[in-house]
């Protein structure tokens, strides 16, 4: 598989690992991913999935920006670099599969 659809699962995992451990390594990984998206997927009108990650000079941009890139991938990157004490504390919120925060209620 050579394509990259800018899916959120890796960044989501990095976000949860950072929140659980506070290890700055996870933020470093997230930043490298963000920089790679900026360098390789940015096009004039936004961001495009790419066909061939093995060819960084000519990745073959697709004529499509996936909706989950903005709605999920970038949201998890934003949360990764936010002050976790103030923004969506994970003891009071849970994320659904589309990165929507849902409050945790006492039973």
The first five atom37 places (N, CA, C, CB, O) and aatype in JSON, in Angstrom:
{
  "aatype": [20, 20, 20, 20, 20, 20, 20, 20, 20, 20, 20, 20, 20, 20, 20, 20, 20, 20, 20, 20, 20, 20, 20, 20, 20, 20, 20, 20, 20, 20, 20, 20, 20, 20, 20, 20, 20, 20, 20, 20, 20, 20, 20, 20, 20, 20, 20, 20, 20, 20, 20, 20, 20, 20, 20, 20, 20, 20, 20, 20, 20, 20, 20, 20, 20, 20, 20, 20, 20, 20, 20, 20, 20, 20, 20, 20, 20, 20, 20, 20, 20, 20, 20, 20, 20, 20, 20, 20, 20, 20, 20, 20, 20, 20, 20, 20, 20, 20, 20, 20, 20, 20, 20, 20, 20, 20, 20],
  "atom_mask": [
    [1, 1, 1, 1, 1],
    [1, 1, 1, 1, 1],
    [1, 1, 1, 1, 1],
    [1, 1, 1, 1, 1],
    [1, 1, 1, 1, 1],
    [1, 1, 1, 1, 1],
    [1, 1, 1, 1, 1],
    [1, 1, 1, 1, 1],
    [1, 1, 1, 1, 1],
    [1, 1, 1, 1, 1],
    [1, 1, 1, 1, 1],
    [1, 1, 1, 1, 1],
    [1, 1, 1, 1, 1],
    [1, 1, 1, 1, 1],
    [1, 1, 1, 1, 1],
    [1, 1, 1, 1, 1],
    [1, 1, 1, 1, 1],
    [1, 1, 1, 1, 1],
    [1, 1, 1, 1, 1],
    [1, 1, 1, 1, 1],
    [1, 1, 1, 1, 1],
    [1, 1, 1, 1, 1],
    [1, 1, 1, 1, 1],
    [1, 1, 1, 1, 1],
    [1, 1, 1, 1, 1],
    [1, 1, 1, 1, 1],
    [1, 1, 1, 1, 1],
    [1, 1, 1, 1, 1],
    [1, 1, 1, 1, 1],
    [1, 1, 1, 1, 1],
    [1, 1, 1, 1, 1],
    [1, 1, 1, 1, 1],
    [1, 1, 1, 1, 1],
    [1, 1, 1, 1, 1],
    [1, 1, 1, 1, 1],
    [1, 1, 1, 1, 1],
    [1, 1, 1, 1, 1],
    [1, 1, 1, 1, 1],
    [1, 1, 1, 1, 1],
    [1, 1, 1, 1, 1],
    [1, 1, 1, 1, 1],
    [1, 1, 1, 1, 1],
    [1, 1, 1, 1, 1],
    [1, 1, 1, 1, 1],
    [1, 1, 1, 1, 1],
    [1, 1, 1, 1, 1],
    [1, 1, 1, 1, 1],
    [1, 1, 1, 1, 1],
    [1, 1, 1, 1, 1],
    [1, 1, 1, 1, 1],
    [1, 1, 1, 1, 1],
    [1, 1, 1, 1, 1],
    [1, 1, 1, 1, 1],
    [1, 1, 1, 1, 1],
    [1, 1, 1, 1, 1],
    [1, 1, 1, 1, 1],
    [1, 1, 1, 1, 1],
    [1, 1, 1, 1, 1],
    [1, 1, 1, 1, 1],
    [1, 1, 1, 1, 1],
    [1, 1, 1, 1, 1],
    [1, 1, 1, 1, 1],
    [1, 1, 1, 1, 1],
    [1, 1, 1, 1, 1],
    [1, 1, 1, 1, 1],
    [1, 1, 1, 1, 1],
    [1, 1, 1, 1, 1],
    [1, 1, 1, 1, 1],
    [1, 1, 1, 1, 1],
    [1, 1, 1, 1, 1],
    [1, 1, 1, 1, 1],
    [1, 1, 1, 1, 1],
    [1, 1, 1, 1, 1],
    [1, 1, 1, 1, 1],
    [1, 1, 1, 1, 1],
    [1, 1, 1, 1, 1],
    [1, 1, 1, 1, 1],
    [1, 1, 1, 1, 1],
    [1, 1, 1, 1, 1],
    [1, 1, 1, 1, 1],
    [1, 1, 1, 1, 1],
    [1, 1, 1, 1, 1],
    [1, 1, 1, 1, 1],
    [1, 1, 1, 1, 1],
    [1, 1, 1, 1, 1],
    [1, 1, 1, 1, 1],
    [1, 1, 1, 1, 1],
    [1, 1, 1, 1, 1],
    [1, 1, 1, 1, 1],
    [1, 1, 1, 1, 1],
    [1, 1, 1, 1, 1],
    [1, 1, 1, 1, 1],
    [1, 1, 1, 1, 1],
    [1, 1, 1, 1, 1],
    [1, 1, 1, 1, 1],
    [1, 1, 1, 1, 1],
    [1, 1, 1, 1, 1],
    [1, 1, 1, 1, 1],
    [1, 1, 1, 1, 1],
    [1, 1, 1, 1, 1],
    [1, 1, 1, 1, 1],
    [1, 1, 1, 1, 1],
    [1, 1, 1, 1, 1],
    [1, 1, 1, 1, 1],
    [1, 1, 1, 1, 1],
    [1, 1, 1, 1, 1],
    [1, 1, 1, 1, 1]
  ],
  "atom_positions": [
    [[0.85, -1.17, 0.0], [0.0, 0.0, 0.0], [0.9, 1.24, 0.0], [-0.97, 0.0, 1.23], [1.66, 1.46, 0.95]],
    [[0.82, 2.01, -1.04], [1.67, 3.18, -1.18], [0.94, 4.5, -0.97], [2.31, 3.18, -2.52], [1.59, 5.54, -0.88]],
    [[-0.35, 4.49, -0.89], [-1.11, 5.74, -0.81], [-1.28, 6.2, 0.65], [-2.49, 5.57, -1.46], [-1.09, 5.42, 1.58]],
    [[-1.62, 7.46, 0.82], [-1.91, 8.03, 2.13], [-3.19, 8.84, 2.0], [-0.72, 8.91, 2.67], [-3.25, 9.81, 1.24]],
    [[-4.19, 8.44, 2.74], [-5.49, 9.13, 2.7], [-5.64, 10.14, 3.83], [-6.61, 8.12, 2.76], [-6.72, 10.7, 4.01]],
    [[-4.58, 10.36, 4.6], [-4.6, 11.32, 5.71], [-5.55, 10.87, 6.82], [-5.01, 12.72, 5.21], [-6.2, 11.69, 7.46]],
    [[-5.62, 9.58, 7.04], [-6.53, 9.04, 8.04], [-6.08, 9.41, 9.45], [-6.63, 7.52, 7.89], [-4.9, 9.66, 9.67]],
    [[-7.0, 9.45, 10.41], [-6.71, 9.96, 11.74], [-6.19, 8.94, 12.75], [-7.91, 10.56, 12.28], [-5.72, 9.34, 13.81]],
    [[-6.24, 7.65, 12.47], [-6.0, 6.66, 13.51], [-4.63, 6.76, 14.18], [-6.16, 5.29, 12.93], [-4.53, 6.61, 15.4]],
    [[-3.59, 7.01, 13.42], [-2.26, 7.11, 14.03], [-2.17, 8.33, 14.93], [-1.17, 7.18, 12.94], [-1.66, 8.23, 16.05]],
    [[-2.65, 9.47, 14.46], [-2.6, 10.69, 15.27], [-3.5, 10.54, 16.5], [-3.03, 11.91, 14.44], [-3.16, 11.04, 17.58]],
    [[-4.62, 9.88, 16.34], [-5.5, 9.62, 17.49], [-4.77, 8.81, 18.55], [-6.79, 8.89, 17.04], [-4.82, 9.14, 19.73]],
    [[-4.09, 7.76, 18.13], [-3.34, 6.93, 19.07], [-2.24, 7.71, 19.77], [-2.74, 5.73, 18.36], [-2.03, 7.57, 20.97]],
    [[-1.54, 8.54, 19.0], [-0.48, 9.36, 19.57], [-1.05, 10.33, 20.6], [0.27, 10.13, 18.47], [-0.46, 10.54, 21.66]],
    [[-2.21, 10.92, 20.3], [-2.88, 11.82, 21.24], [-3.17, 11.12, 22.56], [-4.17, 12.36, 20.63], [-2.86, 11.64, 23.62]],
    [[-3.78, 9.93, 22.49], [-4.11, 9.19, 23.72], [-2.84, 8.78, 24.49], [-4.94, 7.95, 23.38], [-2.82, 8.84, 25.72]],
    [[-1.81, 8.37, 23.77], [-0.57, 7.98, 24.45], [0.07, 9.18, 25.14], [0.43, 7.36, 23.45], [0.6, 9.06, 26.25]],
    [[0.02, 10.35, 24.49], [0.58, 11.53, 25.14], [-0.22, 11.88, 26.4], [0.58, 12.73, 24.16], [0.37, 12.13, 27.45]],
    [[-1.54, 11.88, 26.28], [-2.37, 12.22, 27.44], [-2.14, 11.23, 28.59], [-3.85, 12.23, 27.04], [-2.17, 11.63, 29.75]],
    [[-1.91, 9.96, 28.27], [-1.73, 8.95, 29.32], [-0.35, 9.02, 29.97], [-1.94, 7.57, 28.74], [-0.22, 8.75, 31.16]],
    [[0.67, 9.39, 29.2], [2.04, 9.31, 29.71], [2.71, 10.66, 29.9], [2.86, 8.49, 28.79], [3.65, 10.77, 30.69]],
    [[2.24, 11.68, 29.18], [2.88, 13.01, 29.15], [4.29, 12.96, 28.57], [2.92, 13.61, 30.54], [5.07, 13.9, 28.76]],
    [[4.63, 11.89, 27.88], [5.94, 11.75, 27.27], [6.03, 12.67, 26.05], [6.21, 10.27, 26.86], [5.25, 12.5, 25.1]],
    [[6.94, 13.64, 26.04], [7.03, 14.6, 24.93], [7.37, 13.96, 23.59], [8.06, 15.64, 25.25], [7.19, 14.58, 22.55]],
    [[7.85, 12.73, 23.6], [8.14, 12.01, 22.37], [6.9, 11.95, 21.48], [8.65, 10.59, 22.68], [7.0, 12.05, 20.25]],
    [[5.72, 11.79, 22.09], [4.5, 11.69, 21.29], [4.16, 13.0, 20.6], [3.33, 11.26, 22.18], [3.65, 13.0, 19.48]],
    [[4.44, 14.11, 21.24], [4.25, 15.4, 20.57], [5.25, 15.58, 19.44], [4.37, 16.55, 21.57], [4.92, 16.16, 18.4]],
    [[6.46, 15.1, 19.62], [7.46, 15.17, 18.56], [7.0, 14.35, 17.35], [8.83, 14.65, 19.06], [7.12, 14.81, 16.22]],
    [[6.47, 13.16, 17.59], [5.96, 12.33, 16.5], [4.8, 13.04, 15.79], [5.5, 10.94, 17.02], [4.74, 13.07, 14.56]],
    [[3.88, 13.62, 16.58], [2.75, 14.34, 16.0], [3.21, 15.51, 15.16], [1.82, 14.83, 17.1], [2.64, 15.77, 14.09]],
    [[4.23, 16.22, 15.62], [4.73, 17.37, 14.86], [5.35, 16.91, 13.54], [5.75, 18.16, 15.7], [5.17, 17.56, 12.51]],
    [[6.09, 15.8, 13.57], [6.68, 15.28, 12.33], [5.59, 14.88, 11.34], [7.59, 14.08, 12.63], [5.73, 15.11, 10.14]],
    [[4.52, 14.29, 11.84], [3.4, 13.93, 10.96], [2.77, 15.18, 10.37], [2.34, 13.11, 11.73], [2.49, 15.23, 9.17]],
    [[2.54, 16.19, 11.21], [1.96, 17.44, 10.72], [2.85, 18.08, 9.65], [1.75, 18.42, 11.88], [2.36, 18.52, 8.61]],
    [[4.16, 18.12, 9.9], [5.08, 18.7, 8.92], [5.06, 17.92, 7.61], [6.51, 18.73, 9.49], [5.13, 18.51, 6.53]],
    [[4.96, 16.59, 7.7], [4.91, 15.79, 6.48], [3.62, 16.06, 5.7], [5.01, 14.3, 6.82], [3.65, 16.14, 4.47]],
    [[2.49, 16.2, 6.41], [1.25, 16.55, 5.72], [1.38, 17.91, 5.04], [0.07, 16.56, 6.71], [0.96, 18.08, 3.9]],
    [[1.96, 18.87, 5.73], [2.14, 20.2, 5.14], [3.03, 20.14, 3.9], [2.75, 21.17, 6.17], [2.73, 20.76, 2.88]],
    [[4.09, 19.39, 3.99], [5.05, 19.33, 2.88], [4.53, 18.54, 1.69], [6.35, 18.72, 3.36], [4.72, 18.95, 0.54]],
    [[3.86, 17.42, 1.95], [3.55, 16.5, 0.87], [2.09, 16.49, 0.42], [3.93, 15.14, 1.28], [1.79, 16.04, -0.69]],
    [[1.17, 16.97, 1.25], [-0.24, 16.88, 0.86], [-0.89, 18.24, 0.61], [-1.01, 16.15, 1.91], [-2.01, 18.3, 0.11]],
    [[-0.22, 19.31, 0.96], [-0.8, 20.64, 0.76], [-0.83, 20.98, -0.73], [-0.01, 21.71, 1.54], [0.17, 20.83, -1.44]],
    [[-1.98, 21.45, -1.18], [-2.16, 21.89, -2.56], [-2.8, 23.28, -2.52], [-3.05, 20.88, -3.38], [-3.11, 23.78, -1.44]],
    [[-3.01, 23.89, -3.67], [-3.52, 25.27, -3.71], [-4.81, 25.47, -2.93], [-3.75, 25.68, -5.12], [-4.95, 26.47, -2.23]],
    [[-5.73, 24.54, -3.02], [-7.05, 24.73, -2.42], [-7.24, 23.97, -1.12], [-8.11, 24.31, -3.39], [-8.37, 23.9, -0.62]],
    [[-6.19, 23.41, -0.56], [-6.34, 22.67, 0.7], [-5.3, 21.58, 0.81], [-7.74, 22.07, 0.81], [-4.1, 21.82, 0.68]],
    [[-5.77, 20.37, 1.06], [-4.89, 19.21, 1.23], [-5.45, 18.07, 0.41], [-4.77, 18.8, 2.74], [-6.66, 17.9, 0.33]],
    [[-4.58, 17.29, -0.2], [-5.02, 16.18, -1.04], [-4.35, 14.89, -0.6], [-4.72, 16.46, -2.53], [-3.18, 14.88, -0.22]],
    [[-5.1, 13.82, -0.65], [-4.52, 12.5, -0.43], [-3.49, 12.26, -1.53], [-5.61, 11.38, -0.42], [-3.55, 12.86, -2.6]],
    [[-2.56, 11.37, -1.24], [-1.51, 11.11, -2.23], [-1.48, 9.63, -2.6], [-0.14, 11.56, -1.7], [-1.85, 8.76, -1.81]],
    [[-1.04, 9.38, -3.82], [-1.03, 8.02, -4.36], [0.22, 7.23, -3.98], [-1.14, 8.07, -5.84], [0.14, 6.01, -3.79]],
    [[1.37, 7.89, -3.87], [2.6, 7.14, -3.7], [3.53, 7.82, -2.69], [3.32, 6.99, -5.05], [4.23, 8.78, -3.02]],
    [[3.52, 7.31, -1.47], [4.38, 7.87, -0.42], [5.85, 7.52, -0.64], [3.94, 7.38, 0.95], [6.73, 8.12, -0.02]],
    [[6.12, 6.57, -1.51], [7.49, 6.18, -1.8], [8.17, 7.11, -2.8], [7.53, 4.76, -2.32], [9.36, 6.98, -3.08]],
    [[7.4, 8.05, -3.34], [7.93, 9.01, -4.31], [7.64, 10.43, -3.83], [7.33, 8.77, -5.72], [6.74, 11.08, -4.35]],
    [[8.4, 10.93, -2.84], [8.1, 12.24, -2.27], [8.2, 13.39, -3.26], [9.01, 12.5, -1.12], [7.55, 14.42, -3.07]],
    [[9.01, 13.25, -4.3], [9.14, 14.32, -5.29], [7.94, 14.37, -6.24], [10.43, 14.14, -6.1], [7.63, 15.42, -6.8]],
    [[7.29, 13.23, -6.42], [6.12, 13.17, -7.3], [5.09, 12.2, -6.7], [6.52, 12.71, -8.75], [4.9, 11.1, -7.2]],
    [[4.43, 12.62, -5.61], [3.54, 11.69, -4.89], [2.22, 11.41, -5.6], [3.25, 12.23, -3.54], [1.53, 10.46, -5.22]],
    [[1.87, 12.19, -6.6], [0.61, 11.97, -7.29], [-0.59, 12.34, -6.45], [0.51, 10.53, -7.71], [-1.28, 11.47, -5.92]],
    [[-0.85, 13.63, -6.32], [-1.99, 14.09, -5.53], [-3.3, 13.66, -6.16], [-1.95, 15.62, -5.38], [-3.49, 13.75, -7.37]],
    [[-4.2, 13.21, -5.31], [-5.55, 12.88, -5.77], [-6.39, 14.14, -5.81], [-6.21, 11.82, -4.84], [-6.1, 15.1, -5.09]],
    [[-7.38, 14.16, -6.62], [-8.25, 15.33, -6.75], [-9.36, 15.24, -5.7], [-8.85, 15.42, -8.18], [-10.55, 15.25, -6.02]],
    [[-8.93, 15.16, -4.44], [-9.9, 14.98, -3.36], [-9.24, 15.27, -2.02], [-10.48, 13.54, -3.39], [-8.11, 14.85, -1.77]],
    [[-9.95, 15.99, -1.18], [-9.52, 16.16, 0.2], [-10.54, 15.42, 1.06], [-9.4, 17.69, 0.6], [-11.73, 15.77, 1.07]],
    [[-10.09, 14.43, 1.77], [-10.98, 13.63, 2.61], [-11.57, 14.49, 3.72], [-10.23, 12.42, 3.21], [-10.85, 15.3, 4.32]],
    [[-12.85, 14.34, 3.99], [-13.49, 15.14, 5.04], [-12.93, 14.81, 6.42], [-15.0, 14.93, 5.03], [-12.86, 15.69, 7.28]],
    [[-12.55, 13.56, 6.63], [-12.03, 13.2, 7.95], [-10.67, 13.84, 8.23], [-11.93, 11.69, 8.08], [-10.25, 13.9, 9.38]],
    [[-9.97, 14.3, 7.19], [-8.69, 14.97, 7.45], [-8.91, 16.22, 8.29], [-7.98, 15.34, 6.12], [-8.2, 16.44, 9.28]],
    [[-9.87, 17.03, 7.91], [-10.17, 18.24, 8.69], [-10.91, 17.89, 9.98], [-11.01, 19.22, 7.85], [-10.6, 18.43, 11.04]],
    [[-11.89, 17.01, 9.89], [-12.78, 16.74, 11.02], [-12.13, 15.89, 12.11], [-14.02, 16.05, 10.53], [-12.51, 16.0, 13.27]],
    [[-11.17, 15.06, 11.75], [-10.59, 14.16, 12.74], [-9.07, 14.31, 12.86], [-10.93, 12.73, 12.39], [-8.57, 14.56, 13.96]],
    [[-8.35, 14.15, 11.76], [-6.88, 14.15, 11.82], [-6.36, 15.46, 12.4], [-6.28, 13.92, 10.43], [-5.56, 15.46, 13.34]],
    [[-6.81, 16.59, 11.85], [-6.34, 17.88, 12.36], [-6.87, 18.16, 13.76], [-6.75, 19.0, 11.42], [-6.2, 18.83, 14.55]],
    [[-8.06, 17.66, 14.09], [-8.59, 17.84, 15.44], [-7.7, 17.13, 16.47], [-10.06, 17.31, 15.53], [-7.38, 17.69, 17.52]],
    [[-7.29, 15.9, 16.17], [-6.41, 15.19, 17.1], [-5.04, 15.86, 17.2], [-6.25, 13.74, 16.67], [-4.44, 15.88, 18.27]],
    [[-4.54, 16.4, 16.1], [-3.28, 17.14, 16.18], [-3.44, 18.39, 17.05], [-2.8, 17.54, 14.77], [-2.57, 18.7, 17.86]],
    [[-4.55, 19.09, 16.89], [-4.82, 20.26, 17.73], [-4.87, 19.86, 19.2], [-6.15, 20.94, 17.31], [-4.27, 20.52, 20.05]],
    [[-5.59, 18.8, 19.49], [-5.7, 18.35, 20.89], [-4.36, 17.88, 21.44], [-6.73, 17.23, 21.0], [-4.08, 18.07, 22.62]],
    [[-3.54, 17.26, 20.6], [-2.23, 16.8, 21.02], [-1.37, 17.95, 21.54], [-1.51, 16.09, 19.87], [-0.6, 17.79, 22.49]],
    [[-1.51, 19.11, 20.91], [-0.67, 20.25, 21.3], [-1.39, 21.25, 22.2], [-0.19, 20.95, 20.08], [-0.83, 22.3, 22.52]],
    [[-2.6, 20.94, 22.61], [-3.34, 21.84, 23.5], [-2.96, 21.59, 24.95], [-4.86, 21.65, 23.31], [-2.33, 20.59, 25.28]],
    [[-3.35, 22.52, 25.79], [-3.15, 22.35, 27.23], [-4.22, 21.38, 27.73], [-3.24, 23.73, 28.0], [-5.38, 21.74, 27.86]],
    [[-3.81, 20.14, 27.99], [-4.79, 19.1, 28.3], [-5.51, 19.32, 29.63], [-4.12, 17.78, 28.32], [-6.5, 18.64, 29.88]],
    [[-5.06, 20.22, 30.46], [-5.77, 20.49, 31.71], [-7.05, 21.27, 31.44], [-4.87, 21.26, 32.68], [-8.0, 21.2, 32.22]],
    [[-7.08, 22.01, 30.36], [-8.22, 22.88, 30.08], [-9.12, 22.4, 28.94], [-7.73, 24.25, 29.76], [-10.3, 22.74, 28.91]],
    [[-8.6, 21.63, 28.03], [-9.34, 21.3, 26.83], [-9.65, 19.81, 26.76], [-8.56, 21.73, 25.59], [-8.74, 18.99, 26.62]],
    [[-10.9, 19.47, 26.87], [-11.39, 18.1, 26.8], [-10.63, 17.13, 27.71], [-11.31, 17.62, 25.39], [-9.96, 16.22, 27.22]],
    [[-10.73, 17.31, 29.01], [-10.1, 16.35, 29.91], [-10.71, 14.97, 29.73], [-10.23, 16.81, 31.38], [-11.93, 14.82, 29.73]],
    [[-9.87, 13.96, 29.59], [-10.34, 12.63, 29.26], [-11.01, 11.91, 30.42], [-9.2, 11.81, 28.77], [-11.54, 10.82, 30.23]],
    [[-11.0, 12.48, 31.58], [-11.78, 11.9, 32.67], [-13.22, 12.41, 32.65], [-11.14, 12.23, 34.02], [-14.07, 11.92, 33.41]],
    [[-13.51, 13.39, 31.79], [-14.87, 13.93, 31.68], [-15.46, 13.81, 30.28], [-14.87, 15.37, 32.1], [-16.65, 14.06, 30.08]],
    [[-14.63, 13.43, 29.29], [-15.1, 13.29, 27.91], [-14.53, 12.01, 27.29], [-14.69, 14.52, 27.07], [-13.44, 11.56, 27.63]],
    [[-15.31, 11.45, 26.39], [-14.86, 10.32, 25.58], [-15.12, 10.69, 24.12], [-15.61, 8.97, 25.99], [-16.11, 11.36, 23.8]],
    [[-14.24, 10.25, 23.25], [-14.39, 10.54, 21.82], [-15.09, 9.38, 21.13], [-13.02, 10.83, 21.16], [-14.78, 8.21, 21.39]],
    [[-16.04, 9.69, 20.25], [-16.62, 8.62, 19.45], [-15.7, 8.34, 18.27], [-18.05, 8.99, 18.97], [-14.62, 8.93, 18.17]],
    [[-16.1, 7.45, 17.38], [-15.21, 7.05, 16.29], [-14.96, 8.15, 15.28], [-15.78, 5.85, 15.59], [-14.07, 8.02, 14.44]],
    [[-15.72, 9.23, 15.33], [-15.5, 10.34, 14.41], [-14.95, 11.57, 15.12], [-16.79, 10.69, 13.71], [-15.08, 12.69, 14.63]],
    [[-14.32, 11.35, 16.27], [-13.63, 12.4, 17.04], [-14.56, 13.46, 17.59], [-12.6, 13.05, 16.18], [-14.14, 14.61, 17.79]],
    [[-15.8, 13.09, 17.84], [-16.71, 14.03, 18.51], [-16.65, 13.78, 20.0], [-18.19, 13.88, 17.98], [-16.82, 12.64, 20.44]],
    [[-16.4, 14.82, 20.81], [-16.34, 14.61, 22.26], [-17.75, 14.44, 22.85], [-15.62, 15.79, 22.95], [-18.67, 15.2, 22.54]],
    [[-17.9, 13.44, 23.68], [-19.16, 13.19, 24.36], [-18.9, 13.25, 25.86], [-19.77, 11.81, 23.94], [-17.96, 12.62, 26.34]],
    [[-19.72, 13.99, 26.61], [-19.5, 14.09, 28.04], [-19.78, 12.75, 28.75], [-20.37, 15.19, 28.63], [-20.67, 11.99, 28.36]],
    [[-19.02, 12.51, 29.77], [-19.23, 11.33, 30.62], [-20.13, 11.76, 31.76], [-17.85, 10.72, 31.15], [-19.82, 12.71, 32.49]],
    [[-21.25, 11.06, 31.91], [-22.2, 11.39, 32.98], [-22.08, 10.42, 34.13], [-23.63, 11.4, 32.44], [-21.83, 9.23, 33.93]],
    [[-22.27, 10.92, 35.34], [-22.32, 10.04, 36.51], [-23.61, 9.25, 36.46], [-22.22, 10.86, 37.83], [-24.66, 9.76, 36.07]],
    [[-23.54, 8.0, 36.86], [-24.76, 7.17, 36.85], [-25.51, 7.27, 38.16], [-24.41, 5.71, 36.57], [-26.56, 6.64, 38.32]]
  ]
}
